[in-house]
């Protein structure tokens, strides 16, 4: 399975040039709409809208994740468990699955079209009103940004550790003392701790975490058009939910 997680796809497109805060506001608005009105017409509208965004972002087909067969098998097993209870629970289960896939695809689109360095400044700017309540907005933004940036590194480390373990000679069954999964997770935790220490030292040497939120971007005319488009799609979704 090949996944491109939380990494920008280097393509020049109108979606890539949007401010990171605009994309997060749009994703929040769509998520809120789906939580309030998760009907089939609204879900279908959101699928069409996300496909249109993907085409506008000019993302190559290789960017799309190829989910393994067992994922779809689990989805089918869940549907079979709901089938004996009637048609309505099965339809509701399918709605929940489509709802989750839409949220996942929306998160991927934001990650594929946004540099990770713009996430923290955008979060700090969006949360600026909370500073009046003495909320640690900058610290929260830094935590989120470092988490998003560190997760792909952790996944790469786990892939390297798995590949290294496969190259080791096989031990006799009676001599195996631990589970391979436990070994990989333990090694990944040790590597993550070391990388976290090195990252902290590098951030301190460069002036502290304040530098991560010091240069926020500014929305422009294209961002206003994008937000107006998202608002129109959300309004259309509400209308579909009311009249259909």
N, C-alpha and C positions, 0 to 999 in steps of 0.2 A: 504494500500500500504506500503510495506516495502522497504526502500531504504538505502543502505550503501553509504553515501556520504562523500568524502574527508577524508576517514579513511583507514589506512592500514589494510589489511587482513593478520593476522599473519600466513603466510605459508612460508616455506623455499623453494625457487625455484631459478633458475638462473636469472629470471627476477627481483626478489626482491633484488638480490645481485648487480645488476647494479647500477652505480652511478646515482644520481638523474638528473644531467645535461645531461647525455646520453639520458635518457627518454624524457626530454624536447626538446632536439635537434631533436630526432626522431619524436616527435609529431609535432614540427614546420615544419619539412621537409614534412611530410605527408599532413599537412594542406595546405602548399604552393602548393603541387602537385594537390590537389583536387580543389584549387581555380583556378589553371591554366587550368587543364584538368578534368572537372567533368563529363566525359563520363561514360556510363554504364560499359564498360570493366574495366575502372580504378576503379570505385566504387566497382565492384564485386571483383577485386583483393584486394582492401583494406579490404573488409569484410572478405575474406579468411585469409588475413594476421593478422587481429585483432583476429579472432577466434584462429589462431595458437598461437598467443601471450598469449591469455587467457588459452589455454591448457598447454603451457609451464610454465605459472605462477601457475598452479595447483590451480586455484581458485575454491572453491566449488560452486555448482549450486545455493545455497542459497544466494550467493553474488549478483547474477543478479537481477536488479530491476524488479518488477512486476508493469508495468504501468497500471493505471486504464482504465476502458472501455471508459470513456469520452475522453481520449487522442486520442485513435484510432478513436473514433467517429468524433472528430474535424478534424483529418487527412482526413477521408472520406468526410466530408462536404467541405473541401478545394478542394478535387478532383472533387466533383460535381459542384462546382462553376466554375472550369476551363474547365469542360467537354463541355459546349455549345460553347466555343470559338475554339474548334478544338482539334485534337489529339496532335499536337506539344506542345501547352501550358500545357496540362495535363501531358505529359511525362516530360516536364521541371519541373513541380511542384513536381512530384514524385522524380526526381533527387535531387531537393533541400531538400526534406524530408529525403532521404537516406543520403545525404551529412551531414545534421545536426545530424542525429542519429550516423553516423560514428564519427564525432567530439566529440559528447557527450560520446560515448563508449570509445574513445581514452583518453579523460580526466579522465574518471572513472578508466581505467586501470592504468594510471599514479598514481592516488590517492590510488588505492588499493594495489599497489606494492611499494610505497615509503613512508617512515616515514616523517611526517610533519616537523620534526626537521632538515631534510636534504635539504628542499626546499630553505630556505634563504641562506645558505652557497653556494649552487649550483648556485643560481641566482647571488649572489655577484661575484662568480668566472667567470661565463659566461659574466657578464657585466664589467669585469675588464678593457677592453680597453676603455670603456667610461669614466673612471676616468681621462684619459688624457684630456678630454674635460670638466673637472670639473663638471661632472654629479654626483648627489647624489645616486650612485649605491647602497651603503649599506642601505640607508634609503628606497629606493624603494623595495629592497629585503625584508627588515623587514616588510614593509607594506603589501606586498603580502603574506608573511608567516603568519603574525598575522591574516590577513583576512581569509586565508584558514583554520587556526586553530580555529578561532572564529565562522565560519559559522556552523559547526556541533553543537557547544554549543548553538547557537541561535535557531537552529531547535529543539533541545531537549527542550529548554525553551518554545518554542511555543507549543510543544506537551503537556508539563506539564500544561501550562496555559489552553489549550483546555480541557484537562481532568478535571482540577479543575473547569472549568466553567460548564461542563456537570453535575458535582456533586451538583451544586447549585440548590435550588428549583426553579421551573419555576415561573416567575413573570407573573402577568396578562398582557394581550396585551396592555391595556391602560396605564399601569404603566411603560412600557419599554421606556426609554429615549434615549438610544444610541444603535447603531448597535453592535452586539456581535463581529464582526470582528474589529471594531474600538477599542473596549475594549481590545481585545487580543493584537493588534498591539501596543497600548499605553503601556500596561503592559510590552510587550517585549522590547520596547524602554527603559523603565525605568530600567528593569533588565540589559539590555545591557550596559547602561550608568554606572550602579554600577559595573558590571563586568569589564568594560574597566578601571575604576578608580583603582580597585583592581589589575588588570593586570599591569597597569602602575607602581603602587607602588612596585609590586613584581619584575618587570624588573629593576627598579631603585635600589632596594636593592641588586640585584645580579650583579651590575656593568654596567647597561645600555644596550641599544640595540646592542652595538657592540659585546656582547657575543653571539648573535644569528647568527652572520656571521663569528665568529672567527675560526671555525674549519671546513673548507671546505673539502669535500672528494676529492679523486683523482681518475681519470679514470684508468682502467687497461686493460689487454689484452682482457678480455671479453667485455669491453665497445667498444674497437676497432672493434671486431667481430660484435657486435650488430649494430654499425653505418654502417659498411660495408654491413650488411644484409639490413638495411633500405635503403641505397643508391642503392643496387641492385633492391629492390622492386620498388623504385621510378623510376629507369631507365626502368624497365619492364613496369611500368605504362605509361611512356612517349612513349615507343615503341608501346604499345597497342593503345594509343590515336592517333598515327600517321598512323599506318598501318591498323587499323580496323575502 
